[in-house]
Amino acid sequence: MILDVGSGSHAHPRAEVTCDLYFNAEFEGGPIRAREQKNFVICDAQHLPFKDQIFQESNCTHVLEHLPDPRLGFSELQRVSKQGYIETPSILYENILFGYPFHHWFFIKKKGKVYFSKSRKLKINGKTVLPLGWFLHALTLHKRLSHLVLPVRKIPLFYMHHSWRSQ
């Protein structure tokens, strides 16, 4: 079985179980359509309600940067899955491109290990500065223009990709 944690409005196409903190909410990717997802479970990624190693694989993209404790979220993924994949925005992505105020952590990968630190947003006169952020974000939501921005996801420089396998 494959688990998608934080499935939001774009669940992994092979996921047999999907979960998110919210059932029916409007977020940056569009409305969460839990009813359309297979075996949808409302839960916190930091406290997954599944047995140890019950999933063959888990997918968690663009979730850990939102959590109060990403270490706990990653630990839960490893607990419930035999292998998995995580993806988060990189420091470059956060500082130059989007810099969302609701992203609390930066992630980097060095020599196969994932490291994270608290996000420090640039502030001017007490206001968070988001270089290009909301403009590019608006483009990703526009049906006719999203293809111009979405390929950025494929550039490793802008995203931290990490796969793991249990021993």
C-alpha positions in Angstrom: 0.0 0.0 0.0 1.1 3.6 -0.7 0.3 6.5 1.7 0.2 10.1 0.6 0.6 12.4 3.7 -0.6 15.9 3.3 -2.4 15.0 0.1 -4.3 18.3 -0.1 -5.8 18.9 -3.5 -3.2 16.9 -5.5 -3.0 13.4 -4.1 -0.3 11.1 -5.4 -1.9 9.1 -8.3 -0.8 5.8 -6.9 -1.7 6.5 -3.3 -4.1 3.9 -1.8 -4.5 5.9 1.4 -4.4 9.7 1.6 -4.4 11.9 4.6 -4.4 15.6 5.5 -5.1 17.8 8.5 -8.2 19.1 6.9 -11.2 17.5 5.2 -12.7 20.3 3.2 -10.6 23.5 3.0 -9.3 25.9 0.4 -5.5 26.1 0.2 -2.9 27.3 -2.3 -3.3 24.2 -4.5 -7.1 24.5 -4.7 -9.9 22.9 -2.6 -9.2 19.6 -0.9 -11.5 17.1 -2.4 -11.3 14.4 0.3 -14.4 12.6 -1.0 -12.7 12.0 -4.3 -9.6 10.5 -2.7 -9.1 6.9 -1.9 -9.4 6.0 1.8 -9.0 9.6 3.1 -8.0 10.0 6.8 -8.0 13.2 8.7 -4.8 13.3 10.8 -1.8 15.3 11.8 1.4 14.3 10.0 3.2 14.4 13.4 0.9 11.8 14.9 -0.1 9.3 12.1 -2.8 6.9 13.2 -1.3 3.9 11.4 0.5 0.7 12.6 4.3 0.5 12.3 5.6 -0.4 8.8 2.1 -0.9 7.4 2.8 0.9 4.2 5.2 -0.2 1.5 5.8 3.4 0.6 4.8 6.9 1.6 4.9 10.2 -0.2 5.1 13.6 1.6 5.5 16.6 -0.6 5.4 20.2 0.6 4.2 19.4 4.1 7.2 19.3 6.5 7.9 23.0 6.1 4.5 23.7 7.6 4.8 21.5 10.7 5.7 22.8 14.2 8.1 19.8 14.5 9.3 18.5 11.1 11.6 15.9 12.9 8.5 14.3 14.4 6.7 14.3 11.1 9.6 12.7 9.3 10.0 10.2 12.1 6.3 9.2 11.8 6.7 8.7 8.0 9.6 6.3 8.7 7.6 4.5 11.4 4.6 3.7 9.2 6.5 3.1 5.9 9.1 0.8 4.6 10.3 3.4 2.2 9.3 6.9 1.2 9.9 10.2 -0.5 9.8 13.7 0.9 10.1 17.0 -1.0 10.4 20.5 0.5 11.3 23.9 -0.9 15.0 24.7 -0.7 16.6 27.7 1.0 17.1 29.3 -2.4 13.5 28.8 -3.3 12.3 30.3 0.0 14.7 33.3 -0.1 14.5 34.2 -3.8 11.3 32.8 -5.4 8.4 32.3 -3.1 9.2 32.8 0.6 5.8 32.0 2.0 5.2 33.3 5.5 3.5 30.0 6.5 6.7 28.0 5.7 8.5 27.7 9.1 11.5 25.6 8.1 14.4 25.5 5.6 15.7 22.1 4.5 19.0 21.1 2.9 20.5 17.7 2.0 24.2 17.0 2.5 25.8 13.7 1.9 22.5 11.9 1.9 21.3 13.4 5.2 18.5 16.0 5.6 19.1 19.0 7.8 16.6 21.7 8.7 16.5 25.1 10.5 14.0 27.7 11.4 13.0 29.9 8.6 14.1 33.5 8.9 12.2 35.8 6.6 13.5 39.1 5.4 11.6 41.9 7.1 11.5 45.6 6.2 9.7 48.0 8.6 8.3 44.9 10.4 6.7 43.5 7.3 7.8 40.2 5.7 9.2 40.8 2.2 8.3 38.0 -0.3 10.4 38.5 -3.3 8.4 37.5 -6.4 6.5 35.1 -4.1 2.8 36.0 -4.5 3.2 36.9 -8.1 4.7 33.5 -9.0 2.2 31.8 -6.7 -0.6 33.5 -8.6 0.9 32.2 -11.9 0.9 28.6 -10.6 -2.9 28.9 -9.9 -3.7 30.4 -13.3 -4.8 27.6 -15.7 -3.3 29.2 -18.8 0.0 30.3 -17.2 0.8 27.6 -14.6 2.9 25.7 -17.2 5.4 28.6 -17.1 6.1 28.3 -13.4 5.4 24.6 -12.5 8.5 23.3 -14.3 10.6 24.9 -11.5 9.7 21.9 -9.4 12.0 19.8 -11.6 15.0 22.0 -10.8 16.9 20.3 -7.9 18.3 23.7 -6.9 14.8 24.9 -5.8 13.7 21.8 -4.0 15.1 19.3 -1.6 14.2 15.8 -2.6 14.9 12.8 -0.3 14.1 9.1 -0.5 14.7 6.6 2.2 14.4 2.9 2.7 14.1 1.1 6.1 16.9 -1.2 7.1 
